């Protein structure tokens, strides 16, 4: 059993406490969720607080479960403070991308730590691209870098199709935040793992191209 890191535990605790408060207090949930109209009225605090609210216990569990498994990898390489910077930075970058993509949809709302967790997952993959991941309904382990690339390509598909209620743009933005912040904090990866750095950048380049061509 892995050691429980105090900073990771505090983040999980904050998500649980804020989410439970939101489950039981509709006005609290509405006041602090990500909402385009509210943010454009000057309520920028929503950009941060929305990342600690969740729709229900299942949503909360899967985000915290993912964080529990990937956070120790990042912490072991970067330490507590840089891990926290990547977590919060990814949360904000994810919400900034959502704001850019939905800036004229005043009723658009979202909640969840998925952007922050995506950033931690992508950061962990940069450090250990060859680690094996087991995905639900897939009976064989998948190399982490394949999962990371596929995850972002699927996010692009979700952003284009808009056929569900998942905040794919926040997931994508969070992963980009984790990718950039990790490289800034661990530039050695550009020499020790350049191929993986390039491969993991491919979905980001595809998104930028699609955006420039007006396909998103």
C-alpha positions in Angstrom: 0.0 0.0 0.0 1.4 3.4 -1.0 2.2 6.1 1.6 -0.5 8.7 2.0 1.0 12.1 1.3 -0.3 14.9 3.5 -0.8 17.5 0.7 -2.7 14.9 -1.5 -4.8 14.0 1.5 -5.6 17.7 2.1 -6.7 18.2 -1.5 -8.9 15.1 -1.4 -10.4 16.3 1.9 -11.1 19.8 0.5 -12.8 18.2 -2.5 -14.9 16.0 -0.3 -15.9 18.7 2.2 -16.8 21.3 -0.5 -18.6 18.8 -2.6 -20.7 17.5 0.3 -21.6 21.1 1.2 -22.6 21.6 -2.5 -24.7 18.4 -2.5 -26.7 19.7 0.5 -26.8 23.5 -0.2 -28.2 24.5 -3.6 -27.4 28.2 -3.2 -23.8 27.4 -2.2 -23.4 25.1 -5.3 -24.9 27.8 -7.6 -22.7 30.6 -6.1 -19.4 28.7 -6.6 -19.8 26.6 -9.7 -18.2 27.5 -13.0 -20.7 29.7 -14.9 -19.9 31.9 -17.9 -22.4 34.6 -16.9 -21.2 34.8 -13.4 -17.5 35.0 -14.4 -18.2 37.6 -17.0 -19.9 39.7 -14.3 -16.6 39.7 -12.4 -17.0 36.5 -10.2 -13.6 35.1 -11.1 -13.4 33.1 -7.8 -15.6 30.6 -9.6 -12.6 29.7 -11.8 -11.1 28.1 -8.7 -14.0 27.1 -6.5 -15.8 25.1 -9.2 -12.9 22.7 -9.2 -13.8 21.5 -5.7 -17.5 21.0 -6.4 -18.9 17.8 -8.0 -22.2 16.7 -9.4 -22.6 13.7 -7.2 -20.7 11.1 -5.2 -19.8 9.0 -8.3 -18.3 12.1 -10.0 -16.3 12.9 -6.8 -15.2 9.3 -6.3 -13.7 8.8 -9.8 -11.8 12.1 -9.7 -10.4 11.4 -6.2 -9.6 7.8 -7.1 -7.6 8.9 -10.2 -5.8 11.5 -8.1 -4.9 9.0 -5.5 -3.1 6.8 -8.0 -1.3 9.4 -10.1 -0.5 12.1 -7.5 2.3 10.0 -5.8 4.2 9.8 -9.1 4.3 13.6 -9.5 5.1 14.1 -5.8 8.0 11.6 -5.9 9.6 13.6 -8.7 8.7 17.2 -7.9 7.8 17.4 -4.2 4.7 18.8 -2.5 4.8 22.4 -3.5 5.4 21.9 -7.2 2.7 19.2 -7.2 0.3 21.6 -5.6 1.2 24.3 -8.2 0.6 21.8 -11.1 -2.8 20.7 -9.5 -4.1 24.3 -9.1 -2.5 25.5 -12.3 -4.1 22.7 -14.3 -7.5 23.5 -12.7 -7.2 27.1 -13.8 -5.9 26.4 -17.3 -8.7 23.9 -17.8 -11.3 26.5 -16.8 -9.6 29.2 -18.9 -9.9 27.0 -22.0 -13.6 26.4 -21.1 -14.1 30.1 -20.8 -12.5 30.7 -24.2 -14.6 28.0 -25.9 -17.9 29.0 -24.3 -17.4 32.8 -23.7 -20.7 33.7 -25.4 -22.8 30.9 -23.8 -23.9 32.8 -20.6 -25.8 29.9 -19.2 -22.9 27.4 -19.6 -21.9 25.8 -16.2 -19.6 23.1 -15.0 -18.1 21.7 -11.9 -15.4 19.1 -11.0 -11.7 18.5 -10.3 -11.3 16.8 -13.7 -9.1 19.5 -15.2 -6.8 19.5 -12.2 -6.7 15.7 -12.1 -6.1 15.6 -15.9 -3.0 17.8 -15.3 -1.7 15.5 -12.7 -2.3 12.5 -14.9 -0.4 14.1 -17.8 2.4 15.2 -15.5 2.7 11.6 -14.2 2.8 10.2 -17.7 5.7 12.6 -18.6 7.7 11.2 -15.8 6.7 7.5 -16.3 5.4 7.1 -19.9 5.9 3.4 -19.8 3.9 2.5 -16.7 1.0 0.2 -17.4 -2.6 1.4 -16.9 -5.6 -0.8 -16.7 -8.7 0.8 -18.2 -12.3 -0.3 -17.5 -13.6 -2.8 -20.1 -10.1 -3.3 -21.6 -8.6 -6.6 -20.4 -4.9 -5.8 -21.2 -2.6 -3.1 -19.7 -2.1 0.0 -21.8 1.2 2.0 -21.8 0.6 5.4 -20.1 1.7 7.5 -23.1 -0.8 5.7 -25.3 -3.5 6.4 -22.8 -2.5 10.1 -22.6 -2.5 10.6 -26.3 -5.8 8.7 -26.7 -7.4 10.6 -23.8 -6.7 14.0 -25.4 -7.7 12.8 -28.9 -11.0 11.7 -27.4 -11.3 15.0 -25.7 -11.0 16.8 -29.0 -13.6 14.5 -30.4 -15.9 15.4 -27.5 -15.3 19.1 -28.0 -16.2 18.8 -31.7 -19.2 16.5 -31.3 -20.8 18.1 -28.2 -23.0 15.0 -27.8 -22.6 14.7 -24.0 -22.5 16.8 -20.8 -18.8 16.1 -20.1 -16.5 19.2 -19.9 -14.0 17.9 -22.5 -12.4 21.4 -22.9 -11.6 21.6 -19.2 -10.1 18.1 -19.3 -8.0 19.0 -22.3 -7.0 22.4 -20.8 -6.0 20.7 -17.6 -3.8 18.2 -19.3 -2.1 21.0 -21.3 -1.6 22.9 -18.0 0.0 19.8 -16.4 2.2 19.2 -19.5 3.5 22.8 -19.7 4.0 23.3 -15.9 5.8 19.9 -15.6 8.2 20.8 -18.4 8.9 24.2 -16.8 9.6 22.6 -13.5 11.5 19.6 -14.9 13.2 20.8 -18.1 15.5 17.8 -17.9 12.7 15.8 -19.5 13.4 17.7 -22.8 16.7 15.8 -22.9 16.0 12.6 -21.0 12.6 11.9 -22.6 12.4 14.1 -25.7 10.5 11.5 -27.8 7.7 11.2 -25.3 7.5 14.9 -24.8 7.0 15.3 -28.5 4.5 12.4 -28.8 2.4 13.8 -25.9 2.4 17.2 -27.6 0.7 15.8 -30.8 -2.9 16.2 -29.6 -2.2 19.7 -28.4 -0.8 20.6 -31.9 -3.9 19.0 -33.5 -6.2 21.2 -31.3 -4.3 24.4 -32.2 -4.5 23.5 -35.9 -8.3 22.7 -35.7 -8.9 26.0 -33.8 -6.9 28.0 -36.4 -8.8 26.3 -39.3 -12.1 27.1 -37.5 -13.0 23.5 -37.0 -13.8 23.9 -33.3 
